[in-house]
Amino acid sequence: MLNFDEKRFLRIQSGAVSHAGGLYRAVQECLEQGAQNLFFLGTGGAAILMMPAAQMLQRQSSFPTFLEMSAELVLTAHQALGPKSIVVIPSLSGTTKESVAVMEYCKAKGAKIISLIGHAEAPLAKGADYPFVNFAEDDTSCESFYIQSLLIALAVMHLRGEYADFDETVQELIRLPHALLSVKKGYEIRAERIAEEIKSEPYHIITGAGSSWPEAFYYGMCILEEMQWIRTRPVHASDFFHGTLELVEKGVSVLLFKGEDPSRPLVERVERFLPAYTDKVRVFDTAEFILPGISDEVRALISPVVLATIFERISAHLEVKRNHPLTTRRYYKRVAY
């Protein structure tokens, strides 16, 4: 595979799953100390990657769960944040300014901090009550963050009697890194073809729903826009017919992210509409991929992980075909802002 280290990928994703026991114990200790709610407080892409776990808790658990903008929360406060709060802060570098600031703000409120970071010496590691370090890089961090945040959500639900199969799910997730590697290998030829097809597109409409929506949003903003300087219009599939459909015409590229959770019909509705109006519709459906040892129930939980793993392959080819390395920036961490 192009520009890909198989051993590194397996090490990072297995490292994410290996935190299952520690994350469970951290959540258990917080609940035993009287925790009454949970906040996911990331910044930028890392915050987006917390969305599937946050949504699962909001929809399937009675435990109050909030997904907030870190920088905004520090300015506006939140009436539910306090000594009875669990706060989850992801940051690959562990140095993200807004995330460090929200950690200090939440600590001053008495909240317990769980940090998901890539470096043990980073401020978000040293300042957290429960730091979980799993080294990763931009091309492997999506899957890692999705898995760790999912484990936190499942731990909360299991400890509250709302999810019975925590241990069984962890055993399936242990098999996931090798399954994802197989998906990558099988997708390589298609990934190169897609990269060739889209390399010159001026912009893309990107849509998804349920747990596939965060990955659609993330890929548009953090990869195509930040790392490739390609304009995008991410829109949730439920909102597609309330404005964005008027931008669809012949020659407009639309990328559809399809997962396997109950929100899938929302994306299928967009999929049915598009062919009559544009000749550039590309569908990315997690149901196409074989994941040995992964049950249908767990597949529904990991749709964004599978999407992240195939789009990493597309990105690897796209940067070569466009002669635009994914590490190239004009402003991000280059100028003062």
C-alpha positions as CSV (number, residue, x, y, z in Angstrom):
1,M,0.0,0.0,0.0
2,L,1.1,3.5,-0.8
3,N,3.0,5.3,2.0
4,F,1.6,3.0,4.7
5,D,3.2,1.2,7.6
6,E,1.2,-1.8,8.5
7,K,2.9,-2.6,11.8
8,R,2.5,1.0,13.0
9,F,-1.2,1.0,12.1
10,L,-1.8,-2.3,14.0
11,R,0.2,-1.0,17.0
12,I,-1.8,2.2,17.3
13,Q,-5.3,0.7,16.9
14,S,-4.4,-2.2,19.2
15,G,-3.2,0.4,21.6
16,A,-6.5,2.1,21.5
17,V,-8.4,-1.1,22.3
18,S,-5.9,-2.0,25.0
19,H,-7.1,1.0,27.1
20,A,-10.5,-0.7,27.5
21,G,-9.8,-1.9,31.0
22,G,-8.2,1.4,32.1
23,L,-11.0,3.5,30.7
24,Y,-13.6,1.3,32.3
25,R,-11.9,1.6,35.7
26,A,-11.7,5.4,35.3
27,V,-15.4,5.7,34.5
28,Q,-16.2,3.3,37.4
29,E,-14.2,5.3,39.9
30,C,-15.9,8.5,38.8
31,L,-19.3,7.0,39.1
32,E,-18.6,5.6,42.5
33,Q,-17.5,9.1,43.5
34,G,-20.9,10.4,42.5
35,A,-20.5,11.6,38.9
36,Q,-23.8,12.8,37.5
37,N,-23.0,13.8,33.9
38,L,-20.3,13.6,31.2
39,F,-18.9,16.3,28.9
40,F,-17.0,15.6,25.7
41,L,-14.8,18.7,25.2
42,G,-12.4,18.5,22.3
43,T,-11.2,21.1,19.8
44,G,-11.5,21.0,16.0
45,G,-11.2,17.5,14.5
46,A,-10.7,15.7,17.8
47,A,-14.0,17.2,19.0
48,I,-15.8,15.9,15.9
49,L,-14.5,12.4,16.5
50,M,-16.2,12.4,19.9
51,M,-19.6,12.9,18.3
52,P,-20.6,9.2,17.7
53,A,-19.9,8.3,21.4
54,A,-21.7,11.4,22.6
55,Q,-24.7,10.7,20.4
56,M,-24.9,7.1,21.6
57,L,-25.0,8.2,25.2
58,Q,-27.6,10.9,24.5
59,R,-29.9,8.5,22.7
60,Q,-29.4,5.2,24.4
61,S,-28.5,6.2,28.0
62,S,-30.3,8.2,30.7
63,F,-26.9,9.5,31.8
64,P,-26.8,13.3,31.0
65,T,-24.1,13.8,28.3
66,F,-23.0,17.0,26.6
67,L,-20.9,17.7,23.6
68,E,-19.7,21.3,23.7
69,M,-17.3,23.7,22.0
70,S,-14.3,24.0,24.4
71,A,-13.4,27.6,23.6
72,E,-17.0,28.7,23.8
73,L,-17.7,26.8,27.1
74,V,-14.9,28.7,28.8
75,L,-16.5,32.0,27.8
76,T,-20.1,31.1,28.4
77,A,-19.9,28.5,31.3
78,H,-22.4,25.7,31.6
79,Q,-24.8,25.2,34.5
80,A,-24.3,21.4,34.5
81,L,-20.5,21.5,34.7
82,G,-19.1,21.0,38.2
83,P,-17.7,18.6,40.8
84,K,-20.1,15.8,39.7
85,S,-18.9,16.0,36.0
86,I,-16.7,13.7,34.0
87,V,-14.9,15.6,31.3
88,V,-13.3,13.8,28.3
89,I,-10.7,15.8,26.4
90,P,-9.1,14.4,23.2
91,S,-6.0,15.9,21.6
92,L,-3.4,14.1,19.6
93,S,-0.6,16.5,20.5
94,G,-1.9,17.1,24.0
95,T,-1.0,20.7,23.6
96,T,-4.0,22.2,21.8
97,K,-4.4,25.7,23.3
98,E,-8.2,25.6,23.6
99,S,-8.2,22.1,25.0
100,V,-5.6,22.9,27.7
101,A,-7.6,26.0,28.6
102,V,-10.8,24.1,29.0
103,M,-9.0,21.4,31.1
104,E,-7.9,24.1,33.5
105,Y,-11.4,25.6,33.5
106,C,-13.0,22.3,34.3
107,K,-10.5,21.4,36.9
108,A,-11.3,24.7,38.7
109,K,-14.9,23.6,38.7
110,G,-14.0,20.4,40.4
111,A,-14.6,18.1,37.4
112,K,-12.7,14.9,36.9
113,I,-10.6,14.9,33.6
114,I,-10.1,12.0,31.3
115,S,-7.6,12.9,28.5
116,L,-7.0,10.9,25.3
117,I,-3.6,12.0,24.0
118,G,-0.6,10.9,22.0
119,H,2.2,12.0,24.2
120,A,2.8,11.4,27.9
121,E,4.7,14.6,28.6
122,A,2.0,16.9,27.1
123,P,0.1,19.3,29.3
124,L,-3.2,17.4,28.7
125,A,-1.5,14.3,30.0
126,K,0.1,15.8,33.1
127,G,-3.0,17.8,34.0
128,A,-5.6,15.1,33.7
129,D,-6.9,12.9,36.5
130,Y,-6.9,9.9,34.1
131,P,-4.6,10.4,31.1
132,F,-4.6,7.7,28.4
133,V,-1.7,7.9,26.1
134,N,-1.7,6.2,22.7
135,F,0.8,7.5,20.3
136,A,-0.7,8.1,16.8
137,E,-0.2,10.5,13.9
138,D,-2.7,12.3,11.7
139,D,-3.2,9.3,9.4
140,T,-4.1,6.9,12.2
141,S,-5.7,9.1,14.9
142,C,-9.3,8.9,13.7
143,E,-9.8,5.2,14.3
144,S,-7.9,5.5,17.6
145,F,-10.1,8.3,18.9
146,Y,-13.3,6.7,17.7
147,I,-12.5,3.5,19.5
148,Q,-11.4,5.1,22.8
149,S,-14.5,7.3,23.0
150,L,-16.7,4.4,22.1
151,L,-15.2,2.4,25.0
152,I,-15.9,5.3,27.4
153,A,-19.6,5.4,26.3
154,L,-20.0,1.7,26.6
155,A,-18.4,1.6,30.0
156,V,-20.8,4.3,31.3
157,M,-23.8,2.3,29.9
158,H,-22.5,-1.0,31.2
159,L,-21.9,0.3,34.7
160,R,-25.4,1.7,34.7
161,G,-27.0,-1.5,33.5
162,E,-27.8,-0.1,30.1
163,Y,-25.4,-2.2,28.0
164,A,-24.9,-5.8,28.9
165,D,-22.2,-6.9,26.4
166,F,-19.2,-4.7,27.3
167,D,-16.7,-7.5,27.7
168,E,-18.0,-9.3,24.5
169,T,-17.7,-6.1,22.5
170,V,-14.2,-5.5,23.7
171,Q,-13.2,-9.0,22.5
172,E,-14.6,-8.1,19.1
173,L,-12.8,-4.8,19.1
174,I,-9.5,-6.6,19.8
175,R,-10.0,-8.3,16.4
176,L,-10.9,-5.0,14.7
177,P,-7.3,-3.7,13.9
178,H,-6.5,-6.7,11.7
179,A,-10.0,-6.5,10.1
180,L,-9.4,-2.9,9.3
181,L,-6.0,-3.7,7.8
182,S,-7.7,-6.2,5.5
183,V,-10.2,-3.5,4.5
184,K,-7.4,-1.1,3.6
185,K,-5.6,-3.7,1.5
186,G,-8.7,-4.6,-0.4
187,Y,-9.6,-1.0,-1.0
188,E,-6.2,0.2,-2.3
189,I,-7.0,-0.1,-6.1
190,R,-10.4,1.6,-5.6
191,A,-8.9,4.3,-3.4
192,E,-6.3,5.2,-6.1
193,R,-9.1,5.3,-8.8
194,I,-11.3,7.6,-6.6
195,A,-8.3,9.9,-5.9
196,E,-7.7,10.2,-9.6
197,E,-11.3,11.0,-10.3
198,I,-11.6,13.7,-7.7
199,K,-8.1,15.3,-7.7
200,S,-9.2,18.2,-9.8
201,E,-12.7,18.8,-8.4
202,P,-13.1,22.4,-7.1
203,Y,-15.4,21.4,-4.3
204,H,-17.5,18.6,-2.9
205,I,-20.8,18.4,-1.1
206,I,-20.4,15.8,1.6
207,T,-23.2,14.1,3.5
208,G,-24.0,11.4,6.0
209,A,-26.2,10.7,9.0
210,G,-26.0,9.1,12.4
211,S,-22.5,7.9,13.2
212,S,-21.4,8.4,9.6
213,W,-22.1,12.1,9.7
214,P,-19.2,13.0,12.0
215,E,-16.7,11.3,9.7
216,A,-18.3,13.1,6.7
217,F,-17.9,16.4,8.6
218,Y,-14.4,15.6,9.7
219,Y,-13.2,14.5,6.3
220,G,-14.5,17.6,4.6
221,M,-13.1,20.1,7.2
222,C,-9.9,18.5,8.4
223,I,-8.7,16.6,5.4
224,L,-10.0,18.1,2.2
225,E,-10.1,21.7,3.5
226,E,-7.2,21.9,5.9
227,M,-4.8,19.3,4.3
228,Q,-5.7,19.7,0.6
229,W,-7.2,23.2,0.4
230,I,-10.3,21.9,-1.4
231,R,-13.6,23.7,-0.7
232,T,-16.3,21.5,0.8
233,R,-19.9,21.7,1.9
234,P,-20.5,19.1,4.6
235,V,-24.3,18.8,5.3
236,H,-26.2,16.3,7.5
237,A,-28.4,14.1,5.3
238,S,-31.5,15.2,7.2
239,D,-30.8,18.8,6.2
240,F,-29.8,18.1,2.6
241,F,-33.3,18.8,1.4
242,H,-33.6,22.1,3.3
243,G,-31.1,24.2,1.3
244,T,-28.1,22.3,-0.1
245,L,-30.1,20.4,-2.7
246,E,-30.3,23.7,-4.7
247,L,-26.5,23.5,-5.3
248,V,-26.8,20.2,-7.0
249,E,-26.4,20.3,-10.8
250,K,-24.5,18.4,-13.5
251,G,-20.8,18.3,-12.7
252,V,-21.2,18.9,-8.9
253,S,-19.4,16.2,-6.8
254,V,-21.3,14.7,-4.0
255,L,-19.8,12.2,-1.5
256,L,-22.2,10.1,0.5
257,F,-21.1,8.4,3.7
258,K,-23.3,5.4,4.6
259,G,-23.1,3.6,7.9
260,E,-25.0,0.7,9.4
261,D,-27.0,2.4,12.2
262,P,-30.7,3.3,12.2
263,S,-30.0,6.6,10.4
264,R,-29.0,4.9,7.2
265,P,-32.3,5.6,5.4
266,L,-31.6,9.3,5.6
267,V,-28.5,8.9,3.4
268,E,-30.3,6.5,1.1
269,R,-33.0,9.2,0.5
270,V,-30.2,11.6,-0.8
271,E,-28.7,8.7,-2.8
272,R,-32.0,8.2,-4.6
273,F,-32.4,11.9,-5.4
274,L,-29.0,12.6,-6.8
275,P,-28.5,10.6,-10.0
276,A,-31.2,12.6,-11.9
277,Y,-29.3,15.9,-11.3
278,T,-25.6,15.2,-11.1
279,D,-23.3,12.8,-12.8
280,K,-20.7,12.8,-9.9
281,V,-22.2,10.8,-7.1
282,R,-19.8,8.6,-5.1
283,V,-21.2,6.4,-2.3
284,F,-19.0,5.0,0.5
285,D,-20.9,2.2,2.2
286,T,-19.5,0.4,5.2
287,A,-21.9,-2.5,4.6
288,E,-19.7,-3.5,1.6
289,F,-16.8,-4.5,3.7
290,I,-16.1,-7.9,5.3
291,L,-15.1,-7.7,9.0
292,P,-14.4,-11.2,10.3
293,G,-15.4,-11.8,13.9
294,I,-17.4,-8.5,14.1
295,S,-21.1,-8.9,14.8
296,D,-23.8,-6.9,13.2
297,E,-24.4,-5.1,16.5
298,V,-20.8,-4.0,16.8
299,R,-20.6,-3.1,13.1
300,A,-23.3,-0.6,13.7
301,L,-21.2,1.0,16.4
302,I,-18.0,1.2,14.3
303,S,-19.3,2.6,11.0
304,P,-17.2,5.8,11.4
305,V,-14.1,3.7,12.1
306,V,-14.5,1.8,8.9
307,L,-15.1,5.0,6.9
308,A,-12.0,6.6,8.4
309,T,-9.9,3.6,7.5
310,I,-10.9,3.7,3.8
311,F,-10.6,7.5,3.5
312,E,-7.1,7.3,4.8
313,R,-6.3,5.3,1.7
314,I,-8.0,7.8,-0.6
315,S,-6.1,10.7,1.1
316,A,-2.8,8.9,0.7
317,H,-3.3,8.7,-3.1
318,L,-4.8,12.2,-3.3
319,E,-1.8,14.0,-1.8
320,V,0.5,12.3,-4.4
321,K,-1.8,12.9,-7.4
322,R,-2.3,16.6,-6.4
323,N,1.4,17.0,-5.4
324,H,0.1,18.5,-2.1
325,P,1.4,16.7,1.0
326,L,-1.1,16.3,3.8
327,T,1.3,18.1,6.1
328,T,1.4,21.3,4.1
329,R,-0.3,24.3,5.8
330,R,-0.5,28.0,5.1
331,Y,-1.8,29.2,8.5
332,Y,-2.5,26.3,10.9
333,K,0.3,26.5,13.5
334,R,2.2,28.7,11.0
335,V,1.0,32.1,11.9
336,A,-0.5,33.9,14.9
337,Y,-4.3,33.8,15.2
